[in-house]
Amino acid sequence: MSNNRFKIDKGTKSWKIRNGTRLYLFNTKQIAERISCYIASFVGRCKDTEPTDKDYYGKAFVTDANEKWSEAEPIYIRPDNKITKDDLIIAK
């Protein structure tokens, strides 16, 4: 995937997204590690690891909403990140 436009496979779950919907992009591996550490923090292993909405690495907006897939264009991607097909995308 390039950092220009990218496709989002909606899968089987329906999204209520339209053209212009703002998207937040999260690195799946980093979020999984933070959630695991957050759960483990209850037994004292990790501290200050609660995932927040500030953990996203980029923002995008939907440019072409379709039934099975949508196309989006990045607004901002942190310089040390790239969009990958396994990323977690949350619509706002």
PyMOL Python script that loads the backbone (N, CA, C, O; Angstrom):
from pymol import cmd

cmd.read_pdbstr("""\
ATOM      1  N   MET A   1       0.833  -1.190   0.000  1.00  0.00           N
ATOM      2  CA  MET A   1       0.000   0.000   0.000  1.00  0.00           C
ATOM      3  C   MET A   1       0.872   1.247   0.000  1.00  0.00           C
ATOM      4  O   MET A   1       1.919   1.293   0.646  1.00  0.00           O
ATOM      5  N   SER A   2       0.443   2.206  -0.702  1.00  0.00           N
ATOM      6  CA  SER A   2       1.167   3.472  -0.686  1.00  0.00           C
ATOM      7  C   SER A   2       0.513   4.394   0.336  1.00  0.00           C
ATOM      8  O   SER A   2      -0.551   4.083   0.872  1.00  0.00           O
ATOM      9  N   ASN A   3       1.142   5.506   0.597  1.00  0.00           N
ATOM     10  CA  ASN A   3       0.548   6.463   1.523  1.00  0.00           C
ATOM     11  C   ASN A   3      -0.339   7.464   0.798  1.00  0.00           C
ATOM     12  O   ASN A   3      -0.689   8.503   1.358  1.00  0.00           O
ATOM     13  N   ASN A   4      -0.706   7.158  -0.451  1.00  0.00           N
ATOM     14  CA  ASN A   4      -1.628   8.032  -1.155  1.00  0.00           C
ATOM     15  C   ASN A   4      -3.057   7.598  -0.845  1.00  0.00           C
ATOM     16  O   ASN A   4      -3.615   8.016   0.170  1.00  0.00           O
ATOM     17  N   ARG A   5      -3.649   6.787  -1.675  1.00  0.00           N
ATOM     18  CA  ARG A   5      -4.989   6.263  -1.380  1.00  0.00           C
ATOM     19  C   ARG A   5      -4.869   4.781  -1.092  1.00  0.00           C
ATOM     20  O   ARG A   5      -3.976   4.111  -1.610  1.00  0.00           O
ATOM     21  N   PHE A   6      -5.765   4.270  -0.270  1.00  0.00           N
ATOM     22  CA  PHE A   6      -5.740   2.852   0.037  1.00  0.00           C
ATOM     23  C   PHE A   6      -7.158   2.327   0.152  1.00  0.00           C
ATOM     24  O   PHE A   6      -8.096   3.073   0.435  1.00  0.00           O
ATOM     25  N   LYS A   7      -7.297   1.010  -0.077  1.00  0.00           N
ATOM     26  CA  LYS A   7      -8.607   0.367   0.003  1.00  0.00           C
ATOM     27  C   LYS A   7      -8.800  -0.235   1.383  1.00  0.00           C
ATOM     28  O   LYS A   7      -7.851  -0.704   2.011  1.00  0.00           O
ATOM     29  N   ILE A   8     -10.040  -0.216   1.844  1.00  0.00           N
ATOM     30  CA  ILE A   8     -10.407  -0.818   3.116  1.00  0.00           C
ATOM     31  C   ILE A   8     -11.419  -1.906   2.813  1.00  0.00           C
ATOM     32  O   ILE A   8     -12.506  -1.625   2.307  1.00  0.00           O
ATOM     33  N   ASP A   9     -11.067  -3.153   3.120  1.00  0.00           N
ATOM     34  CA  ASP A   9     -12.003  -4.261   2.958  1.00  0.00           C
ATOM     35  C   ASP A   9     -12.878  -4.283   4.198  1.00  0.00           C
ATOM     36  O   ASP A   9     -12.388  -4.508   5.304  1.00  0.00           O
ATOM     37  N   LYS A  10     -14.166  -4.052   4.017  1.00  0.00           N
ATOM     38  CA  LYS A  10     -15.063  -3.957   5.172  1.00  0.00           C
ATOM     39  C   LYS A  10     -15.383  -5.314   5.777  1.00  0.00           C
ATOM     40  O   LYS A  10     -15.882  -5.381   6.900  1.00  0.00           O
ATOM     41  N   GLY A  11     -15.107  -6.400   5.058  1.00  0.00           N
ATOM     42  CA  GLY A  11     -15.407  -7.721   5.583  1.00  0.00           C
ATOM     43  C   GLY A  11     -16.900  -7.954   5.695  1.00  0.00           C
ATOM     44  O   GLY A  11     -17.676  -7.441   4.890  1.00  0.00           O
ATOM     45  N   THR A  12     -17.307  -8.731   6.698  1.00  0.00           N
ATOM     46  CA  THR A  12     -18.720  -9.078   6.837  1.00  0.00           C
ATOM     47  C   THR A  12     -19.486  -8.109   7.725  1.00  0.00           C
ATOM     48  O   THR A  12     -20.715  -8.065   7.669  1.00  0.00           O
ATOM     49  N   LYS A  13     -18.786  -7.334   8.538  1.00  0.00           N
ATOM     50  CA  LYS A  13     -19.476  -6.396   9.430  1.00  0.00           C
ATOM     51  C   LYS A  13     -19.822  -5.124   8.673  1.00  0.00           C
ATOM     52  O   LYS A  13     -19.017  -4.604   7.901  1.00  0.00           O
ATOM     53  N   SER A  14     -21.019  -4.639   8.904  1.00  0.00           N
ATOM     54  CA  SER A  14     -21.415  -3.423   8.196  1.00  0.00           C
ATOM     55  C   SER A  14     -20.868  -2.197   8.919  1.00  0.00           C
ATOM     56  O   SER A  14     -20.900  -2.113  10.146  1.00  0.00           O
ATOM     57  N   TRP A  15     -20.379  -1.279   8.153  1.00  0.00           N
ATOM     58  CA  TRP A  15     -19.891  -0.010   8.670  1.00  0.00           C
ATOM     59  C   TRP A  15     -20.874   1.053   8.260  1.00  0.00           C
ATOM     60  O   TRP A  15     -21.457   0.986   7.178  1.00  0.00           O
ATOM     61  N   LYS A  16     -21.059   2.010   9.093  1.00  0.00           N
ATOM     62  CA  LYS A  16     -21.885   3.150   8.722  1.00  0.00           C
ATOM     63  C   LYS A  16     -20.948   4.295   8.375  1.00  0.00           C
ATOM     64  O   LYS A  16     -20.890   5.310   9.069  1.00  0.00           O
ATOM     65  N   ILE A  17     -20.220   4.107   7.291  1.00  0.00           N
ATOM     66  CA  ILE A  17     -19.313   5.163   6.865  1.00  0.00           C
ATOM     67  C   ILE A  17     -19.767   5.709   5.525  1.00  0.00           C
ATOM     68  O   ILE A  17     -20.337   5.005   4.692  1.00  0.00           O
ATOM     69  N   ARG A  18     -19.497   6.959   5.355  1.00  0.00           N
ATOM     70  CA  ARG A  18     -19.847   7.661   4.124  1.00  0.00           C
ATOM     71  C   ARG A  18     -18.608   8.402   3.638  1.00  0.00           C
ATOM     72  O   ARG A  18     -17.599   8.475   4.340  1.00  0.00           O
ATOM     73  N   ASN A  19     -18.692   8.938   2.459  1.00  0.00           N
ATOM     74  CA  ASN A  19     -17.593   9.773   1.973  1.00  0.00           C
ATOM     75  C   ASN A  19     -17.360  10.891   2.984  1.00  0.00           C
ATOM     76  O   ASN A  19     -18.305  11.540   3.432  1.00  0.00           O
ATOM     77  N   GLY A  20     -16.108  11.109   3.335  1.00  0.00           N
ATOM     78  CA  GLY A  20     -15.763  12.150   4.294  1.00  0.00           C
ATOM     79  C   GLY A  20     -15.619  11.663   5.723  1.00  0.00           C
ATOM     80  O   GLY A  20     -15.142  12.415   6.574  1.00  0.00           O
ATOM     81  N   THR A  21     -16.019  10.413   6.023  1.00  0.00           N
ATOM     82  CA  THR A  21     -15.869   9.876   7.378  1.00  0.00           C
ATOM     83  C   THR A  21     -14.393   9.873   7.759  1.00  0.00           C
ATOM     84  O   THR A  21     -13.550   9.433   6.977  1.00  0.00           O
ATOM     85  N   ARG A  22     -14.080  10.357   8.950  1.00  0.00           N
ATOM     86  CA  ARG A  22     -12.696  10.403   9.433  1.00  0.00           C
ATOM     87  C   ARG A  22     -12.317   9.037   9.996  1.00  0.00           C
ATOM     88  O   ARG A  22     -13.108   8.406  10.696  1.00  0.00           O
ATOM     89  N   LEU A  23     -11.106   8.586   9.688  1.00  0.00           N
ATOM     90  CA  LEU A  23     -10.593   7.298  10.147  1.00  0.00           C
ATOM     91  C   LEU A  23      -9.316   7.512  10.949  1.00  0.00           C
ATOM     92  O   LEU A  23      -8.513   8.392  10.642  1.00  0.00           O
ATOM     93  N   TYR A  24      -9.144   6.693  11.982  1.00  0.00           N
ATOM     94  CA  TYR A  24      -7.912   6.699  12.768  1.00  0.00           C
ATOM     95  C   TYR A  24      -7.222   5.365  12.534  1.00  0.00           C
ATOM     96  O   TYR A  24      -7.865   4.317  12.590  1.00  0.00           O
ATOM     97  N   LEU A  25      -5.924   5.393  12.273  1.00  0.00           N
ATOM     98  CA  LEU A  25      -5.160   4.203  11.929  1.00  0.00           C
ATOM     99  C   LEU A  25      -4.266   3.800  13.095  1.00  0.00           C
ATOM    100  O   LEU A  25      -3.527   4.617  13.643  1.00  0.00           O
ATOM    101  N   PHE A  26      -4.348   2.528  13.461  1.00  0.00           N
ATOM    102  CA  PHE A  26      -3.566   1.980  14.566  1.00  0.00           C
ATOM    103  C   PHE A  26      -2.747   0.802  14.061  1.00  0.00           C
ATOM    104  O   PHE A  26      -3.226   0.021  13.239  1.00  0.00           O
ATOM    105  N   ASN A  27      -1.520   0.669  14.544  1.00  0.00           N
ATOM    106  CA  ASN A  27      -0.698  -0.487  14.242  1.00  0.00           C
ATOM    107  C   ASN A  27      -1.187  -1.635  15.114  1.00  0.00           C
ATOM    108  O   ASN A  27      -1.135  -1.547  16.341  1.00  0.00           O
ATOM    109  N   THR A  28      -1.659  -2.705  14.497  1.00  0.00           N
ATOM    110  CA  THR A  28      -2.267  -3.822  15.226  1.00  0.00           C
ATOM    111  C   THR A  28      -1.313  -4.437  16.241  1.00  0.00           C
ATOM    112  O   THR A  28      -1.717  -4.722  17.368  1.00  0.00           O
ATOM    113  N   LYS A  29      -0.053  -4.647  15.863  1.00  0.00           N
ATOM    114  CA  LYS A  29       0.912  -5.276  16.772  1.00  0.00           C
ATOM    115  C   LYS A  29       1.153  -4.405  18.002  1.00  0.00           C
ATOM    116  O   LYS A  29       1.168  -4.910  19.125  1.00  0.00           O
ATOM    117  N   GLN A  30       1.341  -3.102  17.802  1.00  0.00           N
ATOM    118  CA  GLN A  30       1.590  -2.205  18.933  1.00  0.00           C
ATOM    119  C   GLN A  30       0.390  -2.143  19.870  1.00  0.00           C
ATOM    120  O   GLN A  30       0.556  -2.162  21.090  1.00  0.00           O
ATOM    121  N   ILE A  31      -0.810  -2.069  19.317  1.00  0.00           N
ATOM    122  CA  ILE A  31      -2.019  -2.020  20.154  1.00  0.00           C
ATOM    123  C   ILE A  31      -2.174  -3.318  20.929  1.00  0.00           C
ATOM    124  O   ILE A  31      -2.505  -3.288  22.114  1.00  0.00           O
ATOM    125  N   ALA A  32      -1.938  -4.469  20.280  1.00  0.00           N
ATOM    126  CA  ALA A  32      -2.051  -5.762  20.966  1.00  0.00           C
ATOM    127  C   ALA A  32      -1.066  -5.842  22.128  1.00  0.00           C
ATOM    128  O   ALA A  32      -1.410  -6.330  23.204  1.00  0.00           O
ATOM    129  N   GLU A  33       0.156  -5.365  21.911  1.00  0.00           N
ATOM    130  CA  GLU A  33       1.157  -5.372  22.987  1.00  0.00           C
ATOM    131  C   GLU A  33       0.729  -4.469  24.139  1.00  0.00           C
ATOM    132  O   GLU A  33       0.879  -4.837  25.304  1.00  0.00           O
ATOM    133  N   ARG A  34       0.200  -3.295  23.822  1.00  0.00           N
ATOM    134  CA  ARG A  34      -0.232  -2.372  24.884  1.00  0.00           C
ATOM    135  C   ARG A  34      -1.408  -2.942  25.664  1.00  0.00           C
ATOM    136  O   ARG A  34      -1.463  -2.803  26.886  1.00  0.00           O
ATOM    137  N   ILE A  35      -2.350  -3.582  24.975  1.00  0.00           N
ATOM    138  CA  ILE A  35      -3.500  -4.177  25.664  1.00  0.00           C
ATOM    139  C   ILE A  35      -3.032  -5.318  26.555  1.00  0.00           C
ATOM    140  O   ILE A  35      -3.472  -5.428  27.699  1.00  0.00           O
ATOM    141  N   SER A  36      -2.138  -6.176  26.042  1.00  0.00           N
ATOM    142  CA  SER A  36      -1.610  -7.280  26.853  1.00  0.00           C
ATOM    143  C   SER A  36      -0.903  -6.756  28.088  1.00  0.00           C
ATOM    144  O   SER A  36      -1.085  -7.285  29.185  1.00  0.00           O
ATOM    145  N   CYS A  37      -0.106  -5.728  27.915  1.00  0.00           N
ATOM    146  CA  CYS A  37       0.630  -5.150  29.038  1.00  0.00           C
ATOM    147  C   CYS A  37      -0.337  -4.484  30.017  1.00  0.00           C
ATOM    148  O   CYS A  37      -0.146  -4.562  31.230  1.00  0.00           O
ATOM    149  N   TYR A  38      -1.367  -3.833  29.493  1.00  0.00           N
ATOM    150  CA  TYR A  38      -2.366  -3.184  30.349  1.00  0.00           C
ATOM    151  C   TYR A  38      -3.075  -4.221  31.216  1.00  0.00           C
ATOM    152  O   TYR A  38      -3.290  -3.997  32.407  1.00  0.00           O
ATOM    153  N   ILE A  39      -3.436  -5.351  30.618  1.00  0.00           N
ATOM    154  CA  ILE A  39      -4.086  -6.427  31.381  1.00  0.00           C
ATOM    155  C   ILE A  39      -3.117  -6.964  32.430  1.00  0.00           C
ATOM    156  O   ILE A  39      -3.504  -7.216  33.571  1.00  0.00           O
ATOM    157  N   ALA A  40      -1.855  -7.137  32.037  1.00  0.00           N
ATOM    158  CA  ALA A  40      -0.848  -7.653  32.968  1.00  0.00           C
ATOM    159  C   ALA A  40      -0.524  -6.652  34.072  1.00  0.00           C
ATOM    160  O   ALA A  40      -0.009  -7.044  35.119  1.00  0.00           O
ATOM    161  N   SER A  41      -0.813  -5.375  33.865  1.00  0.00           N
ATOM    162  CA  SER A  41      -0.476  -4.364  34.870  1.00  0.00           C
ATOM    163  C   SER A  41      -1.273  -4.559  36.154  1.00  0.00           C
ATOM    164  O   SER A  41      -0.889  -4.053  37.209  1.00  0.00           O
ATOM    165  N   PHE A  42      -2.377  -5.289  36.069  1.00  0.00           N
ATOM    166  CA  PHE A  42      -3.158  -5.557  37.276  1.00  0.00           C
ATOM    167  C   PHE A  42      -2.408  -6.466  38.237  1.00  0.00           C
ATOM    168  O   PHE A  42      -2.724  -6.509  39.425  1.00  0.00           O
ATOM    169  N   VAL A  43      -1.420  -7.188  37.734  1.00  0.00           N
ATOM    170  CA  VAL A  43      -0.590  -8.010  38.618  1.00  0.00           C
ATOM    171  C   VAL A  43       0.790  -7.373  38.793  1.00  0.00           C
ATOM    172  O   VAL A  43       1.714  -8.020  39.285  1.00  0.00           O
ATOM    173  N   GLY A  44       0.927  -6.122  38.398  1.00  0.00           N
ATOM    174  CA  GLY A  44       2.135  -5.362  38.672  1.00  0.00           C
ATOM    175  C   GLY A  44       3.257  -5.481  37.668  1.00  0.00           C
ATOM    176  O   GLY A  44       4.380  -5.066  37.955  1.00  0.00           O
ATOM    177  N   ARG A  45       2.988  -6.040  36.486  1.00  0.00           N
ATOM    178  CA  ARG A  45       4.066  -6.221  35.519  1.00  0.00           C
ATOM    179  C   ARG A  45       4.369  -4.967  34.693  1.00  0.00           C
ATOM    180  O   ARG A  45       5.535  -4.667  34.439  1.00  0.00           O
ATOM    181  N   CYS A  46       3.361  -4.254  34.284  1.00  0.00           N
ATOM    182  CA  CYS A  46       3.553  -3.069  33.437  1.00  0.00           C
ATOM    183  C   CYS A  46       2.840  -1.882  34.077  1.00  0.00           C
ATOM    184  O   CYS A  46       1.857  -2.049  34.798  1.00  0.00           O
ATOM    185  N   LYS A  47       3.335  -0.719  33.812  1.00  0.00           N
ATOM    186  CA  LYS A  47       2.713   0.498  34.348  1.00  0.00           C
ATOM    187  C   LYS A  47       2.464   1.489  33.213  1.00  0.00           C
ATOM    188  O   LYS A  47       3.184   1.501  32.214  1.00  0.00           O
ATOM    189  N   ASP A  48       1.445   2.311  33.379  1.00  0.00           N
ATOM    190  CA  ASP A  48       1.132   3.381  32.429  1.00  0.00           C
ATOM    191  C   ASP A  48       1.030   2.888  30.989  1.00  0.00           C
ATOM    192  O   ASP A  48       1.629   3.468  30.084  1.00  0.00           O
ATOM    193  N   THR A  49       0.278   1.827  30.783  1.00  0.00           N
ATOM    194  CA  THR A  49       0.191   1.256  29.437  1.00  0.00           C
ATOM    195  C   THR A  49      -1.228   1.220  28.894  1.00  0.00           C
ATOM    196  O   THR A  49      -1.479   0.574  27.877  1.00  0.00           O
ATOM    197  N   GLU A  50      -2.149   1.893  29.544  1.00  0.00           N
ATOM    198  CA  GLU A  50      -3.529   1.851  29.070  1.00  0.00           C
ATOM    199  C   GLU A  50      -3.618   2.441  27.665  1.00  0.00           C
ATOM    200  O   GLU A  50      -3.194   3.574  27.436  1.00  0.00           O
ATOM    201  N   PRO A  51      -4.177   1.661  26.711  1.00  0.00           N
ATOM    202  CA  PRO A  51      -4.320   2.194  25.358  1.00  0.00           C
ATOM    203  C   PRO A  51      -5.267   3.392  25.357  1.00  0.00           C
ATOM    204  O   PRO A  51      -6.282   3.390  26.054  1.00  0.00           O
ATOM    205  N   THR A  52      -4.935   4.396  24.585  1.00  0.00           N
ATOM    206  CA  THR A  52      -5.782   5.580  24.491  1.00  0.00           C
ATOM    207  C   THR A  52      -6.029   5.913  23.031  1.00  0.00           C
ATOM    208  O   THR A  52      -5.439   5.316  22.131  1.00  0.00           O
ATOM    209  N   ASP A  53      -6.907   6.870  22.815  1.00  0.00           N
ATOM    210  CA  ASP A  53      -7.164   7.284  21.441  1.00  0.00           C
ATOM    211  C   ASP A  53      -5.983   8.054  20.855  1.00  0.00           C
ATOM    212  O   ASP A  53      -5.998   8.390  19.671  1.00  0.00           O
ATOM    213  N   LYS A  54      -4.979   8.334  21.648  1.00  0.00           N
ATOM    214  CA  LYS A  54      -3.787   9.021  21.151  1.00  0.00           C
ATOM    215  C   LYS A  54      -2.744   8.037  20.610  1.00  0.00           C
ATOM    216  O   LYS A  54      -1.671   8.456  20.177  1.00  0.00           O
ATOM    217  N   ASP A  55      -3.049   6.738  20.629  1.00  0.00           N
ATOM    218  CA  ASP A  55      -2.126   5.721  20.136  1.00  0.00           C
ATOM    219  C   ASP A  55      -2.173   5.555  18.620  1.00  0.00           C
ATOM    220  O   ASP A  55      -1.441   4.730  18.072  1.00  0.00           O
ATOM    221  N   TYR A  56      -3.007   6.311  17.944  1.00  0.00           N
ATOM    222  CA  TYR A  56      -3.079   6.173  16.492  1.00  0.00           C
ATOM    223  C   TYR A  56      -1.818   6.759  15.851  1.00  0.00           C
ATOM    224  O   TYR A  56      -1.201   7.676  16.391  1.00  0.00           O
ATOM    225  N   TYR A  57      -1.451   6.212  14.691  1.00  0.00           N
ATOM    226  CA  TYR A  57      -0.276   6.736  13.995  1.00  0.00           C
ATOM    227  C   TYR A  57      -0.655   7.575  12.786  1.00  0.00           C
ATOM    228  O   TYR A  57       0.204   8.207  12.170  1.00  0.00           O
ATOM    229  N   GLY A  58      -1.931   7.583  12.447  1.00  0.00           N
ATOM    230  CA  GLY A  58      -2.327   8.372  11.292  1.00  0.00           C
ATOM    231  C   GLY A  58      -3.821   8.604  11.234  1.00  0.00           C
ATOM    232  O   GLY A  58      -4.601   7.960  11.935  1.00  0.00           O
ATOM    233  N   LYS A  59      -4.199   9.538  10.385  1.00  0.00           N
ATOM    234  CA  LYS A  59      -5.606   9.842  10.149  1.00  0.00           C
ATOM    235  C   LYS A  59      -5.845   9.794   8.649  1.00  0.00           C
ATOM    236  O   LYS A  59      -4.948  10.073   7.853  1.00  0.00           O
ATOM    237  N   ALA A  60      -7.063   9.438   8.277  1.00  0.00           N
ATOM    238  CA  ALA A  60      -7.445   9.408   6.868  1.00  0.00           C
ATOM    239  C   ALA A  60      -8.920   9.766   6.782  1.00  0.00           C
ATOM    240  O   ALA A  60      -9.601   9.878   7.802  1.00  0.00           O
ATOM    241  N   PHE A  61      -9.409   9.944   5.564  1.00  0.00           N
ATOM    242  CA  PHE A  61     -10.840  10.149   5.379  1.00  0.00           C
ATOM    243  C   PHE A  61     -11.298   9.340   4.178  1.00  0.00           C
ATOM    244  O   PHE A  61     -10.545   9.130   3.228  1.00  0.00           O
ATOM    245  N   VAL A  62     -12.539   8.893   4.234  1.00  0.00           N
ATOM    246  CA  VAL A  62     -13.107   8.061   3.178  1.00  0.00           C
ATOM    247  C   VAL A  62     -13.392   8.935   1.965  1.00  0.00           C
ATOM    248  O   VAL A  62     -14.036   9.979   2.068  1.00  0.00           O
ATOM    249  N   THR A  63     -12.899   8.488   0.812  1.00  0.00           N
ATOM    250  CA  THR A  63     -13.125   9.228  -0.429  1.00  0.00           C
ATOM    251  C   THR A  63     -14.137   8.533  -1.325  1.00  0.00           C
ATOM    252  O   THR A  63     -14.768   9.177  -2.163  1.00  0.00           O
ATOM    253  N   ASP A  64     -14.299   7.213  -1.158  1.00  0.00           N
ATOM    254  CA  ASP A  64     -15.216   6.458  -2.011  1.00  0.00           C
ATOM    255  C   ASP A  64     -15.800   5.308  -1.198  1.00  0.00           C
ATOM    256  O   ASP A  64     -15.192   4.241  -1.115  1.00  0.00           O
ATOM    257  N   ALA A  65     -16.967   5.513  -0.599  1.00  0.00           N
ATOM    258  CA  ALA A  65     -17.600   4.489   0.236  1.00  0.00           C
ATOM    259  C   ALA A  65     -18.418   3.545  -0.644  1.00  0.00           C
ATOM    260  O   ALA A  65     -19.275   3.987  -1.408  1.00  0.00           O
ATOM    261  N   ASN A  66     -18.150   2.257  -0.531  1.00  0.00           N
ATOM    262  CA  ASN A  66     -18.880   1.224  -1.260  1.00  0.00           C
ATOM    263  C   ASN A  66     -19.383   0.172  -0.290  1.00  0.00           C
ATOM    264  O   ASN A  66     -19.062   0.204   0.898  1.00  0.00           O
ATOM    265  N   GLU A  67     -20.178  -0.769  -0.806  1.00  0.00           N
ATOM    266  CA  GLU A  67     -20.779  -1.784   0.051  1.00  0.00           C
ATOM    267  C   GLU A  67     -19.753  -2.762   0.622  1.00  0.00           C
ATOM    268  O   GLU A  67     -19.781  -3.042   1.821  1.00  0.00           O
ATOM    269  N   LYS A  68     -18.861  -3.282  -0.196  1.00  0.00           N
ATOM    270  CA  LYS A  68     -17.894  -4.295   0.239  1.00  0.00           C
ATOM    271  C   LYS A  68     -16.546  -3.699   0.650  1.00  0.00           C
ATOM    272  O   LYS A  68     -15.862  -4.256   1.509  1.00  0.00           O
ATOM    273  N   TRP A  69     -16.169  -2.603   0.060  1.00  0.00           N
ATOM    274  CA  TRP A  69     -14.889  -1.969   0.358  1.00  0.00           C
ATOM    275  C   TRP A  69     -15.043  -0.468   0.203  1.00  0.00           C
ATOM    276  O   TRP A  69     -15.982   0.015  -0.430  1.00  0.00           O
ATOM    277  N   SER A  70     -14.128   0.244   0.777  1.00  0.00           N
ATOM    278  CA  SER A  70     -14.102   1.701   0.648  1.00  0.00           C
ATOM    279  C   SER A  70     -12.685   2.129   0.320  1.00  0.00           C
ATOM    280  O   SER A  70     -11.731   1.384   0.543  1.00  0.00           O
ATOM    281  N   GLU A  71     -12.559   3.315  -0.202  1.00  0.00           N
ATOM    282  CA  GLU A  71     -11.246   3.870  -0.483  1.00  0.00           C
ATOM    283  C   GLU A  71     -11.056   5.085   0.419  1.00  0.00           C
ATOM    284  O   GLU A  71     -11.992   5.850   0.652  1.00  0.00           O
ATOM    285  N   ALA A  72      -9.841   5.253   0.920  1.00  0.00           N
ATOM    286  CA  ALA A  72      -9.558   6.373   1.822  1.00  0.00           C
ATOM    287  C   ALA A  72      -8.261   7.054   1.413  1.00  0.00           C
ATOM    288  O   ALA A  72      -7.408   6.473   0.743  1.00  0.00           O
ATOM    289  N   GLU A  73      -8.146   8.296   1.834  1.00  0.00           N
ATOM    290  CA  GLU A  73      -6.940   9.073   1.565  1.00  0.00           C
ATOM    291  C   GLU A  73      -6.371   9.567   2.891  1.00  0.00           C
ATOM    292  O   GLU A  73      -7.100  10.135   3.704  1.00  0.00           O
ATOM    293  N   PRO A  74      -5.073   9.356   3.118  1.00  0.00           N
ATOM    294  CA  PRO A  74      -4.466   9.809   4.376  1.00  0.00           C
ATOM    295  C   PRO A  74      -4.489  11.327   4.522  1.00  0.00           C
ATOM    296  O   PRO A  74      -4.294  12.064   3.555  1.00  0.00           O
ATOM    297  N   ILE A  75      -4.729  11.773   5.743  1.00  0.00           N
ATOM    298  CA  ILE A  75      -4.597  13.180   6.095  1.00  0.00           C
ATOM    299  C   ILE A  75      -3.217  13.388   6.709  1.00  0.00           C
ATOM    300  O   ILE A  75      -2.516  14.351   6.398  1.00  0.00           O
ATOM    301  N   TYR A  76      -2.844  12.456   7.594  1.00  0.00           N
ATOM    302  CA  TYR A  76      -1.565  12.542   8.295  1.00  0.00           C
ATOM    303  C   TYR A  76      -1.095  11.131   8.621  1.00  0.00           C
ATOM    304  O   TYR A  76      -1.870  10.313   9.117  1.00  0.00           O
ATOM    305  N   ILE A  77       0.168  10.845   8.345  1.00  0.00           N
ATOM    306  CA  ILE A  77       0.810   9.591   8.738  1.00  0.00           C
ATOM    307  C   ILE A  77       2.122   9.980   9.410  1.00  0.00           C
ATOM    308  O   ILE A  77       2.917  10.724   8.835  1.00  0.00           O
ATOM    309  N   ARG A  78       2.352   9.481  10.626  1.00  0.00           N
ATOM    310  CA  ARG A  78       3.623   9.771  11.296  1.00  0.00           C
ATOM    311  C   ARG A  78       4.773   9.287  10.417  1.00  0.00           C
ATOM    312  O   ARG A  78       4.668   8.232   9.792  1.00  0.00           O
ATOM    313  N   PRO A  79       5.862  10.039  10.363  1.00  0.00           N
ATOM    314  CA  PRO A  79       6.972   9.710   9.455  1.00  0.00           C
ATOM    315  C   PRO A  79       7.545   8.302   9.634  1.00  0.00           C
ATOM    316  O   PRO A  79       8.018   7.714   8.662  1.00  0.00           O
ATOM    317  N   ASP A  80       7.516   7.752  10.834  1.00  0.00           N
ATOM    318  CA  ASP A  80       8.108   6.435  11.068  1.00  0.00           C
ATOM    319  C   ASP A  80       7.117   5.290  10.861  1.00  0.00           C
ATOM    320  O   ASP A  80       7.399   4.165  11.274  1.00  0.00           O
ATOM    321  N   ASN A  81       5.967   5.540  10.237  1.00  0.00           N
ATOM    322  CA  ASN A  81       4.947   4.509  10.028  1.00  0.00           C
ATOM    323  C   ASN A  81       4.560   4.400   8.569  1.00  0.00           C
ATOM    324  O   ASN A  81       4.708   5.339   7.787  1.00  0.00           O
ATOM    325  N   LYS A  82       4.055   3.214   8.222  1.00  0.00           N
ATOM    326  CA  LYS A  82       3.498   2.968   6.899  1.00  0.00           C
ATOM    327  C   LYS A  82       2.150   2.290   7.082  1.00  0.00           C
ATOM    328  O   LYS A  82       1.946   1.554   8.047  1.00  0.00           O
ATOM    329  N   ILE A  83       1.241   2.535   6.166  1.00  0.00           N
ATOM    330  CA  ILE A  83      -0.059   1.876   6.199  1.00  0.00           C
ATOM    331  C   ILE A  83       0.135   0.438   5.737  1.00  0.00           C
ATOM    332  O   ILE A  83       0.744   0.192   4.696  1.00  0.00           O
ATOM    333  N   THR A  84      -0.387  -0.517   6.517  1.00  0.00           N
ATOM    334  CA  THR A  84      -0.324  -1.924   6.122  1.00  0.00           C
ATOM    335  C   THR A  84      -1.724  -2.514   6.146  1.00  0.00           C
ATOM    336  O   THR A  84      -2.639  -1.955   6.750  1.00  0.00           O
ATOM    337  N   LYS A  85      -1.877  -3.655   5.478  1.00  0.00           N
ATOM    338  CA  LYS A  85      -3.201  -4.268   5.369  1.00  0.00           C
ATOM    339  C   LYS A  85      -3.712  -4.810   6.699  1.00  0.00           C
ATOM    340  O   LYS A  85      -4.914  -5.037   6.834  1.00  0.00           O
ATOM    341  N   ASP A  86      -2.852  -5.025   7.678  1.00  0.00           N
ATOM    342  CA  ASP A  86      -3.266  -5.582   8.967  1.00  0.00           C
ATOM    343  C   ASP A  86      -3.594  -4.526  10.012  1.00  0.00           C
ATOM    344  O   ASP A  86      -3.935  -4.873  11.143  1.00  0.00           O
ATOM    345  N   ASP A  87      -3.503  -3.265   9.669  1.00  0.00           N
ATOM    346  CA  ASP A  87      -3.751  -2.203  10.641  1.00  0.00           C
ATOM    347  C   ASP A  87      -5.203  -2.174  11.106  1.00  0.00           C
ATOM    348  O   ASP A  87      -6.117  -2.575  10.385  1.00  0.00           O
ATOM    349  N   LEU A  88      -5.382  -1.698  12.309  1.00  0.00           N
ATOM    350  CA  LEU A  88      -6.702  -1.513  12.892  1.00  0.00           C
ATOM    351  C   LEU A  88      -7.184  -0.122  12.506  1.00  0.00           C
ATOM    352  O   LEU A  88      -6.475   0.867  12.690  1.00  0.00           O
ATOM    353  N   ILE A  89      -8.399  -0.058  11.968  1.00  0.00           N
ATOM    354  CA  ILE A  89      -8.964   1.219  11.534  1.00  0.00           C
ATOM    355  C   ILE A  89     -10.238   1.470  12.317  1.00  0.00           C
ATOM    356  O   ILE A  89     -11.127   0.619  12.363  1.00  0.00           O
ATOM    357  N   ILE A  90     -10.323   2.632  12.927  1.00  0.00           N
ATOM    358  CA  ILE A  90     -11.509   3.002  13.696  1.00  0.00           C
ATOM    359  C   ILE A  90     -12.102   4.252  13.072  1.00  0.00           C
ATOM    360  O   ILE A  90     -11.395   5.227  12.815  1.00  0.00           O
ATOM    361  N   ALA A  91     -13.405   4.215  12.832  1.00  0.00           N
ATOM    362  CA  ALA A  91     -14.094   5.364  12.241  1.00  0.00           C
ATOM    363  C   ALA A  91     -14.600   6.270  13.345  1.00  0.00           C
ATOM    364  O   ALA A  91     -14.992   5.810  14.418  1.00  0.00           O
ATOM    365  N   LYS A  92     -14.587   7.567  13.064  1.00  0.00           N
ATOM    366  CA  LYS A  92     -15.116   8.516  14.042  1.00  0.00           C
ATOM    367  C   LYS A  92     -16.285   9.234  13.430  1.00  0.00           C
ATOM    368  O   LYS A  92     -16.893  10.087  14.076  1.00  0.00           O
TER     369      LYS A  92
END
""", "prot")
cmd.dss("prot")
cmd.show_as("cartoon", "prot")
cmd.util.cbc("prot")
cmd.orient("prot")
